[in-house]
């Protein structure tokens, strides 16, 4: 089962774009592929040669998912970074 980080503080469709911009700016994430559906969105992103997914699924919200065991470290790092930043704005 892949490692998944739920981003509960940013749960909506519009938050997906904010998360994608954050990942690009703060973690130098490059977009490999994106797709939007009626109630779901997904982008495959790459940081340091490691691919992972940013997902939005209604009604569950946004998450960041390691697509391989090798990408688990970067997803963990991003999750910890988000946790610290989101706590600072509460």
Secondary structure as GFF3:
##gff-version 3
##sequence-region A 1 90
A	DSSP	beta_strand	4	6	.	.	.	ID=ss1
A	DSSP	alpha_helix	13	27	.	.	.	ID=ss2
A	DSSP	beta_strand	30	36	.	.	.	ID=ss3
A	DSSP	beta_strand	40	47	.	.	.	ID=ss4
A	DSSP	beta_strand	50	57	.	.	.	ID=ss5
A	DSSP	beta_strand	61	66	.	.	.	ID=ss6
A	DSSP	three_ten_helix	69	71	.	.	.	ID=ss7
A	DSSP	alpha_helix	72	88	.	.	.	ID=ss8
###
